[in-house]
Amino acid sequence: EKSGNDNVVFIGNKHLMNYVNSIEMQFKNSPEVIVKARGKFISKAIDIVEIAKRRFQDQKISVKDIKIGTEEYENEDRKVNVSTVEIVLNK
């Protein structure tokens, strides 16, 4: 799942390794990759980042920054808050 921003990987329902491979592909075009997740996918995002760091040890991938926040949206006429995380990786 890619956005208009080429170095961003959004975590969702796909298999874990799809995202790890996506991170690898992003690093071919950019020295920095941003992994974003919301709600229940936050723990999955952390797992993916850790797998990527281990898998590409020779590239010396590190976590540059972690931002956490809350997004508010309306679901069936009621406001819902969902936690967000943004993990910035660089090599």
Secondary structure in CASP SS format (residue, H / E / C, confidence):
PFRMAT SS
TARGET T0000
AUTHOR 0000-0000-0000
METHOD secondary structure of the structure
MODEL  1
E C 1.00
K E 1.00
S C 1.00
G C 1.00
N C 1.00
D C 1.00
N C 1.00
V E 1.00
V E 1.00
F E 1.00
I C 1.00
G C 1.00
N C 1.00
K C 1.00
H C 1.00
L H 1.00
M H 1.00
N H 1.00
Y H 1.00
V H 1.00
N H 1.00
S H 1.00
I H 1.00
E H 1.00
M H 1.00
Q H 1.00
F H 1.00
K H 1.00
N H 1.00
S C 1.00
P C 1.00
E E 1.00
V E 1.00
I E 1.00
V E 1.00
K E 1.00
A E 1.00
R E 1.00
G H 1.00
K H 1.00
F H 1.00
I H 1.00
S H 1.00
K H 1.00
A H 1.00
I H 1.00
D H 1.00
I H 1.00
V H 1.00
E H 1.00
I H 1.00
A H 1.00
K H 1.00
R H 1.00
R H 1.00
F C 1.00
Q H 1.00
D H 1.00
Q H 1.00
K C 1.00
I C 1.00
S E 1.00
V E 1.00
K E 1.00
D E 1.00
I E 1.00
K E 1.00
I E 1.00
G E 1.00
T E 1.00
E E 1.00
E E 1.00
Y E 1.00
E E 1.00
N E 1.00
E C 1.00
D C 1.00
R E 1.00
K E 1.00
V E 1.00
N E 1.00
V E 1.00
S E 1.00
T E 1.00
V E 1.00
E E 1.00
I E 1.00
V E 1.00
L E 1.00
N E 1.00
K C 1.00
END
